[in-house]
């Protein structure tokens, strides 16, 4: 399993300073290569039993009881570390990860725009419906299995911009741009969750179709992608009643 520098490792760095092994982990994460060590495993085990103050500072004021973090080494990076936290009592604790993730080919952005191939920075909810070309893998969310005619409207001037739209199979949709025929995008859309970016309200041109989906081992056009087996673990863990959130940022922009 790939290991990248996530909040759990960063928190240990802040407490103890960088040791030689963790410095190597950080260096490897910066160039997007896998890193594994017994130190990482021991760290994850220890942090999982304690509060994570960085995760708390991100989402403590929200009603969320589950938090996904996606942390990249820099704004220009197309790789990141994904971790999953759950509120236990009054604080968040690590429950899964870190997993190596792919993000936008042009890195991360605080000013994402349609078609710029960056991943938006911020704290976002997870939409109430999950989707996939394959059958429901056992998620607790409402699940829609994709079929011919299922699209995501990505034309900024469309009335249904940044929404799922179904049209009759075999007919062209009334919108264009880079709108995606979701049922044809495999394996990326075998399963995915919708990140609620640019949803309330929808602003034309601010970007659309930001998903958490299956990775093909390459940068995305703005989504967050992790390997299929890891994605299934995450999607099955999430519960609508816990109001999960996903936080996307860089090491430098993390709250102190």
Secondary structure, 3 states (H helix, E strand, C coil): CCCCCCHHHHHHHHHHCCCHHHHHHHHHHHCCCCCCCHHHHHHHHHHCCCCCHHHHHHHCCCCCCEEEEEEECCCCCCEEEEEEEEEECCEEEEEEEEEEEECECCCEECCCCCCCCCEECEEEEEEEEEEECCCCCCCCCEEEECCCCEEECECCCCCCCCCEEECCCCCCCCCCECCEEHHHCCCHHHCEEEECCCCCCCCCCCCCCCEEEECCCCCECCCEEECHHHHHHHHHHCCHHHCCEEEEEECCCCCC
